[in-house]
Amino acid sequence: MNKFNFKLQGLLKVRIAREKQVKAELGVILSEIQKNKDTIQALNNDIDEAYKNQEAMMDKAVNAKFLEFHPYYVKSKKAHIDVVEKQIDGLQSQYEKKIEELKQKKADVKLIEKLKEKQMEKHVKYVEKKQQEAIEENHIMKGNREGIEF
């Protein structure tokens, strides 16, 4: 019998490709979020290290200019942390939008796949019916040759 041919196969491939693209974009966003979180951790470590160094220098004779610099250094690191946290918030917003887009893409793919399954089942039933008819026809023909009536 003839092979099953799904007329929307091209559309299904396009939708699957778009779903994969959205997943890749999600991966990029997640890696950016993680990179920014690592940056924040590094900045916090720098602040902790600066406090430790300041405490260590208090025991020694230190130039007053150096001690004046410390609060500005910590303030600039905290400002940098605030900037990175805002970037993370923006990325989180993008991430949530991409999740919604991915949900829609998955629903589109699922819809077409279900349609394909239904058409495949219909095709299989049609092929089985035709095969059964052919078997019955052969059986009747064989019976007619042998002189048996049905």
Backbone torsions as a table, in degrees:
resi	resn	phi	psi	omega
1	MET	NA	172.4	-177.8
2	ASN	-76.1	150.8	-177.8
3	LYS	-76.2	147.9	178.3
4	PHE	-68.8	130.9	179.4
5	ASN	-127.0	110.1	179.4
6	PHE	-86.8	117.2	-173.6
7	LYS	-68.9	-22.1	-178.9
8	LEU	-100.1	18.5	-177.3
9	GLN	-60.9	-40.1	178.4
10	GLY	-61.2	-43.9	178.1
11	LEU	-63.4	-40.4	178.3
12	LEU	-61.0	-44.2	179.3
13	LYS	-61.7	-41.6	179.2
14	VAL	-63.6	-43.7	-179.4
15	ARG	-66.8	-38.3	177.3
16	ILE	-65.1	-41.9	178.3
17	ALA	-62.1	-41.0	179.3
18	ARG	-66.2	-38.3	176.8
19	GLU	-61.8	-43.7	178.3
20	LYS	-63.6	-37.7	178.3
21	GLN	-63.5	-42.8	179.3
22	VAL	-64.7	-39.3	176.9
23	LYS	-61.6	-41.0	178.3
24	ALA	-64.7	-41.2	177.6
25	GLU	-63.1	-37.6	175.8
26	LEU	-62.0	-41.2	178.6
27	GLY	-61.5	-40.1	178.8
28	VAL	-65.1	-43.5	180.0
29	ILE	-62.8	-43.9	179.2
30	LEU	-62.8	-38.8	178.9
31	SER	-67.2	-36.0	176.5
32	GLU	-65.9	-41.6	177.7
33	ILE	-60.5	-45.4	-179.2
34	GLN	-65.2	-38.7	178.3
35	LYS	-62.6	-41.5	178.6
36	ASN	-67.2	-37.7	176.4
37	LYS	-64.1	-38.8	177.0
38	ASP	-65.0	-37.5	177.6
39	THR	-63.6	-43.3	177.9
40	ILE	-61.3	-43.1	178.9
41	GLN	-61.6	-41.8	178.8
42	ALA	-64.7	-40.6	178.5
43	LEU	-65.3	-41.7	176.6
44	ASN	-63.4	-38.6	176.5
45	ASN	-63.9	-39.4	176.8
46	ASP	-61.6	-41.6	178.7
47	ILE	-63.9	-45.5	178.5
48	ASP	-60.2	-42.9	179.3
49	GLU	-64.2	-38.5	179.3
50	ALA	-64.0	-41.4	177.7
51	TYR	-64.5	-41.6	178.5
52	LYS	-63.5	-42.6	179.0
53	ASN	-65.3	-37.3	178.9
54	GLN	-65.4	-43.1	179.0
55	GLU	-64.0	-38.5	179.2
56	ALA	-67.0	-34.0	-178.6
57	MET	-77.8	-20.6	179.3
58	MET	-64.1	-27.7	179.7
59	ASP	-74.9	-18.1	-177.1
60	LYS	-107.7	169.5	174.2
61	ALA	-78.3	121.8	-174.3
62	VAL	-129.0	148.2	176.8
63	ASN	-67.7	137.1	-177.9
64	ALA	-65.0	-30.0	178.8
65	LYS	-61.7	-37.6	179.9
66	PHE	-65.4	-41.0	179.6
67	LEU	-67.7	-31.8	176.8
68	GLU	-69.6	-29.6	-178.0
69	PHE	-69.5	-32.3	-173.2
70	HIS	-55.4	-50.0	-179.8
71	PRO	-60.4	-36.6	179.1
72	TYR	-67.6	-38.0	178.3
73	TYR	-62.4	-47.7	180.0
74	VAL	-65.0	-40.8	179.9
75	LYS	-62.8	-41.4	179.7
76	SER	-66.7	-37.7	177.2
77	LYS	-65.0	-41.5	178.8
78	LYS	-67.0	-36.4	176.7
79	ALA	-65.1	-39.6	177.2
80	HIS	-63.8	-40.3	177.2
81	ILE	-60.9	-42.7	178.7
82	ASP	-60.7	-42.0	179.1
83	VAL	-62.9	-45.1	-178.8
84	VAL	-66.3	-37.9	177.5
85	GLU	-63.9	-36.5	176.2
86	LYS	-66.3	-37.9	175.9
87	GLN	-62.7	-41.5	178.3
88	ILE	-62.3	-41.7	177.8
89	ASP	-60.2	-42.5	177.7
90	GLY	-63.8	-41.3	178.6
91	LEU	-67.1	-36.4	177.3
92	GLN	-62.6	-39.9	178.0
93	SER	-63.4	-44.4	176.4
94	GLN	-61.5	-40.6	-179.5
95	TYR	-61.3	-45.5	-179.8
96	GLU	-63.8	-39.2	177.5
97	LYS	-64.9	-41.2	179.8
98	LYS	-67.3	-34.7	177.2
99	ILE	-62.6	-43.9	178.3
100	GLU	-63.9	-40.6	178.3
101	GLU	-64.8	-39.9	178.4
102	LEU	-64.0	-40.8	177.6
103	LYS	-58.5	-43.6	179.8
104	GLN	-64.8	-42.5	-179.7
105	LYS	-64.4	-41.0	178.1
106	LYS	-63.9	-39.8	178.7
107	ALA	-64.2	-40.5	177.9
108	ASP	-61.7	-45.6	-179.7
109	VAL	-64.4	-44.3	-178.5
110	LYS	-61.9	-40.4	179.0
111	LEU	-59.9	-48.0	-178.7
112	ILE	-68.4	-37.4	178.2
113	GLU	-64.6	-38.9	177.0
114	LYS	-65.0	-40.9	177.0
115	LEU	-61.8	-40.8	178.3
116	LYS	-62.9	-44.3	178.8
117	GLU	-60.5	-43.7	179.8
118	LYS	-63.0	-44.0	179.3
119	GLN	-66.6	-35.4	177.9
120	MET	-65.4	-44.9	178.3
121	GLU	-60.9	-42.8	178.6
122	LYS	-62.0	-42.0	179.1
123	HIS	-64.5	-44.2	179.4
124	VAL	-61.5	-44.3	178.2
125	LYS	-61.5	-41.5	178.9
126	TYR	-62.4	-46.0	179.8
127	VAL	-63.3	-44.1	179.1
128	GLU	-62.6	-39.6	178.6
129	LYS	-63.6	-44.5	179.6
130	LYS	-64.5	-39.5	178.1
131	GLN	-64.8	-41.6	179.2
132	GLN	-63.8	-42.3	177.6
133	GLU	-61.9	-40.3	179.1
134	ALA	-65.5	-40.6	178.5
135	ILE	-63.3	-46.0	179.7
136	GLU	-63.1	-41.4	179.1
137	GLU	-63.3	-42.4	177.9
138	ASN	-63.5	-40.7	-179.6
139	HIS	-64.6	-41.9	178.7
140	ILE	-66.1	-43.4	179.2
141	MET	-62.4	-42.3	179.2
142	LYS	-63.2	-40.4	178.7
143	GLY	-65.7	-38.9	179.3
144	ASN	-66.5	-35.9	178.7
145	ARG	-68.8	-32.2	-178.9
146	GLU	-87.5	-5.5	178.6
147	GLY	84.7	18.9	178.6
148	ILE	-96.8	134.5	178.9
149	GLU	-102.4	148.2	179.2
150	PHE	-113.0	NA	NA
